[in-house]
């Protein structure tokens, strides 16, 4: 597949592209089509899912687990975030 880059188009083509973009911008009122708006909203909402951590307290020693699809990992009851930071949970009594 051939893809033109800015360096490959002529000055005339560049000026026509800029003029077309400016003409489009003058007519745009800022509205987004509903499918675009709700599609973006759904993708952002999908990123805001809660992270589930399960702590079993009914054993001699508490255990911590996360679902297999979770971006968190658990190593010896350490909860690790994707960027390597450790999430610490302190229980107060």
C-alpha positions in Angstrom: 0.0 0.0 0.0 1.3 3.4 -1.0 1.1 6.2 1.5 1.9 9.8 0.6 3.8 11.9 3.1 4.0 15.6 3.4 7.4 15.5 1.7 6.0 13.6 -1.3 3.1 16.0 -2.3 3.4 19.1 -4.4 3.0 22.6 -3.1 -0.3 22.8 -5.0 -1.6 19.6 -3.4 -0.5 20.9 0.0 -2.3 24.2 -0.5 -5.5 22.5 -1.7 -5.5 20.2 1.3 -5.0 23.2 3.7 -7.8 25.2 1.9 -10.2 22.2 2.1 -9.5 21.8 5.8 -10.0 25.5 6.5 -13.3 25.4 4.5 -14.5 22.4 6.5 -13.5 24.2 9.8 -15.6 27.2 8.9 -18.7 25.1 8.5 -18.2 22.9 11.6 -20.4 24.0 14.5 -18.7 21.7 17.0 -21.3 19.0 17.0 -20.3 15.4 17.1 -22.4 12.7 15.5 -24.1 10.6 18.2 -22.3 7.4 17.2 -18.9 9.1 17.6 -19.8 10.6 20.9 -21.2 7.4 22.4 -18.4 5.3 20.9 -15.8 7.5 22.7 -17.8 7.5 25.9 -18.0 3.7 25.8 -14.3 3.3 25.2 -13.5 5.7 28.1 -16.0 4.0 30.4 -14.4 0.7 29.6 -11.1 1.9 30.8 -12.6 2.9 34.2 -13.4 -0.7 35.3 -12.8 -1.4 39.0 -9.8 -3.5 39.9 -10.9 -6.5 42.1 -8.6 -7.7 44.9 -9.8 -10.6 47.0 -8.5 -11.0 50.5 -9.2 -14.4 52.3 -9.3 -13.7 56.0 -10.6 -17.1 57.2 -7.3 -18.9 56.9 -4.4 -19.0 59.4 -2.7 -16.4 57.3 -4.6 -14.0 54.9 -4.2 -14.6 51.2 -4.6 -12.1 48.4 -5.7 -13.0 44.9 -6.7 -11.1 41.7 -8.7 -12.4 38.7 -6.5 -13.8 35.8 -7.5 -11.0 33.5 -6.5 -8.3 36.0 -3.7 -5.8 35.2 -2.6 -6.4 38.8 -0.3 -9.3 39.8 0.1 -10.9 43.2 3.4 -12.3 44.4 3.6 -13.6 48.0 0.7 -11.3 49.1 2.3 -8.3 47.4 0.0 -6.5 45.0 1.9 -5.1 42.0 0.6 -2.5 39.6 1.4 -2.7 35.9 4.1 0.0 36.3 5.9 -2.0 39.0 4.6 0.0 42.0 3.4 -2.0 45.0 -0.1 -1.5 46.3 -0.2 -1.8 50.1 -3.4 -2.3 52.1 -3.2 -1.7 55.8 -5.9 -3.1 58.1 -6.7 -1.1 61.1 -8.4 -2.7 64.1 
